[in-house]
Amino acid sequence: MKMTLQHVHVPSTDAMDTLIEKGVFALQPLIQIDEAIVRVEWNEGQSPAFKAHVHLVTPGPDLEAEGTDHSLRAAVAKMFKALRAKVDARCLKRATRLKESFKRPAGREGRRTVR
């Protein structure tokens, strides 16, 4: 997996970078991640001032999530909460699709009896 961390008007600290890396790596058992692009920024004129955005390149549709708050740590936490919800929804959809395919009898798709 390739990971890119972008800091806009926010100093790069080991603690924050480690927090972000651990959050992304924690998702790997659930979903295959080819590339992760995380952008954290501070906008002085906005309220809330901190914004965190993640873009995960995966097989199939990519996943994106965003979080904003008055502190960088809270914005990152909101971003990962939204991302985790999207990953869980994708996993649930996949599991439901597999479960439904086992319920249907073989060779019966598309046939209807006319009375």
N, C-alpha and C positions, 0 to 999 in steps of 0.2 A: 504494500500500500504506500502510495505517495501522499505525504501530508504537507500542506502549505499553510503557514500562519502569517496573516497580514495584520500589522498594527498601524492604525491611523490615529495620530495624535495621542497615542497611548504608549508608554514605555514598555518594552518587552521585559518581563520578569520571569525568573525561573519558576516561581510558584504558580503563576497564572498559566504559563506554557505547559507545565506539568499537569495541571488540572484539566486543561483542554485536551491534551494528548491522552490522558487516562480515560476521559469521557468518550473519546472517539474509539479508542481501543476496546473499551467495554462493550461496544456494539458489535464488534467483529464476530463473536460466536452466533449472533442472531442473523446477520446479513453480510454478504460479501461486499467489502468496500475496496474499490480499485484506487480511488483518489479522494482525499478530503481537503477542502479549502475552507479555512476558518478565518473570518475577518472580524476584528474587534476595533471599535472606533469610539472616539469622544467628540461630540459636537457641542461646542461651548454655548451656542445660541439656542439649543433645543432643550426641552424638558420632557422626559428624562434624557440626560445627556449621553448615556452609554448605550451602545448597540452592539450586539454580537450576532453574526450571521454564519451559518454553515451550509456548505454545498457538498453532498456526498455523491460521487460518481459510482454507480452500482450497475450490475447487469439488469436491464429493464429500465424503468423510469428512475431518474435521479431523485434524490431526496434533498429538500431544502427546509431550513427552519431559522427562525429569527427570534431574538429576545431583546427587549429594551428595559432599562431600569435606571435608577439614580446611582447605582454602584456597578462597577464592572463585574464583580463576582456574581451579583444577583442577575445581571443581564445574561451572563454565561449559563447560570443555572436555569433560567427560563428558556434559553435556547435549547439546552439539552433535554428539558422536560417536553418541549414541543417535538423535538426530534425523536425522542423515545416513543411518544404517542404515535408518530407516523410509522416508525419501525414496527411497533406492536400491531398496528392496523394492517400492515403489509403481511406480517407473519400470520395473523389471524385469517386474513383473506386466503392465503396460500393453504393453510390447514383446512379451512372450510371447503375449498375447492377439491382438495385431495379426498376429504371425507365424503363429499357428495359423489365423487367418481366411483367410490367403492360401494355405495348404496345401490346404484343402478345395475340391473341385471345386464349381463353381456349380450349384445346383439339386439337390444330392445330400443335403442335410441332412434327416434324419428318414426317409429311405427305406431300407428293408431288403429284401433279396431272401430269399424263403422257398423252401426246397428241400424 
